[in-house]
Amino acid sequence: MADQLSRVFAALADPTRRDIVARLAVDDATVGELAAPYQVSMQAVSKHLNVLEGAGLVSRSRDAQRRPVHLEAEVFDLMTKWIERYRQQAEERYRRLDTLMARMNDDDNAHGTSNDHTKEKGTAS
């Protein structure tokens, strides 16, 4: 899993490949169709597709004379689960910090002290 995840993130590190993935999320396309908006050769787009295919993000099939490229959406589930785990951990840390800060604020208010540094101490004339 970790190796595939590394390949996926490495593949998506390139903005052209991210754009190709975004376009394939809408519909399958051939290499020629994918290459059309770029000022690069079909061979360059094929190299990008090879990286995406190696990461498991896309697959190619044969449809008569067409060779459409298809986005493998299941791979995004792997990424989403990995990201979600760390998002939940970060949220829990923020909740604990919020609780601690609220408790400190309550303690300050109960003892008649204040941590409000925005109050003016006086103005010079």
Secondary structure, DSSP 4 states (H G I P E B T S, - for coil): -HHHHHHHHHHHTSHHHHHHHHHHHH--B-HHHHHTTSSS-HHHHHHHHHHHHHTTSEEE--BTTB--EEE-THHHHHHHHHHHHHHHHHHHHHHHHHHHHHHHHHHHHHTT----TTS------
